[in-house]
Amino acid sequence: MVDAGVTVIASLISPFRADRDAARELFDDGQFFEVHVDAPLAVVESRDVKGLYKKAREGSLPLFTGIGSPYESPLNPELRLNTAELGPSEALQQLLMVLDAR
């Protein structure tokens, strides 16, 4: 899709820098745009409507990202959205502004 000129957005948890770096290597310079949707763990846990973090802390999900398995924050993402300070609409507006400028 990128080769056809389409902007592709993939939303996922990618906890390891090496995996994100490997994904970036698949694209030409400027084609891979990393957005770090960031929030402190306590904020993320407070938003956990499915109770997954609670289960992870109880040991039911032993390799849960951020609890039993590490999360390596991006060192230099093209955009960092601190969702502890930004609401969804504000975060979207920042993303759209950056993409529009590119």
N, C-alpha and C positions, 0 to 999 in steps of 0.2 A: 504494500500500500504506500509506503514511503517513496518507493521508486516511481509511483504514479502521481506523486505530488500531494498525497493526502496526509493531513496531520493526524497522527495516531496517538491516542492517549490510552495508556495501560495503567490501571490502578491496582497496585498489589503491594504486599509486604515483602520486601527483599532485605532480609536482615544482615547479609554479609557483603562487605565492600567488594570482595573479590568477584562475587556474582554480578554485582552492578557494573564493575569495571569490565567484565567479560561481555556483558550486554552492550556497553558503550562501544567496545571494539568492533562490533558487527556493523557499525554505521560510519559514514563519512563524518569529518569534522563538522560540527554545528547541527547535525541531524538528531543527536540524542540530547534530550533536555531533561535533566533530573530535577524533580520537585520533591523536596523533603517536607512532608506534612508532619510537623513537629508538635509535640506537647509533652510535658513531664509525665512520667509514668503514673503518678498519683492522679493527674487529670484524666488520663486515658482510662484508668481503672474506675474512676467515678462515672464515666460514660458507658461502662460495660453493661448494657441491658441484657445480654445473654448469660452473664455470670461466668464467663470463661476465665477471667483473671482470678476470681475466687476459687474456681476449681483448680487452676494451676497452683495457686498458693497452698491449697489443701493436698496437692500431690496427685490429683486425678489426671492432670495433663502435664506430664513431667518435662517435656521439651518445648513448652510454650514460649514463644518469642518474648524476650524481655524479662521472663521470670526464671525458667529452667534452662533457657538457651539464650545466648547473648544477642544483642542488637547492636550493630556497629553503625552509628550515625554517619551520614555522608560527610566528608571533609569539605568538599567544595561543590555543593549542589548549585545548579543554575538559579534556583529559586528556593527559598526556605519560607514556609508559611507556619508561623507560630499560632496554632489553633487554640492555645490557652488564652491568647489575647485577641484573636480574630474570630469573628463569627463566620458561618459558612458563606454568606453572601459577600463579606469582605474578602475572604480568601479567594473566592471565585473571581472577584473583580481584579485582584492583584494578578492572578494567573492569566486572565484574559488580556490585561494591559501588557504584560510581558510578552505573551504570544503574539499579540497584535504588533508590537514593536519589532518583532523578529520577522 
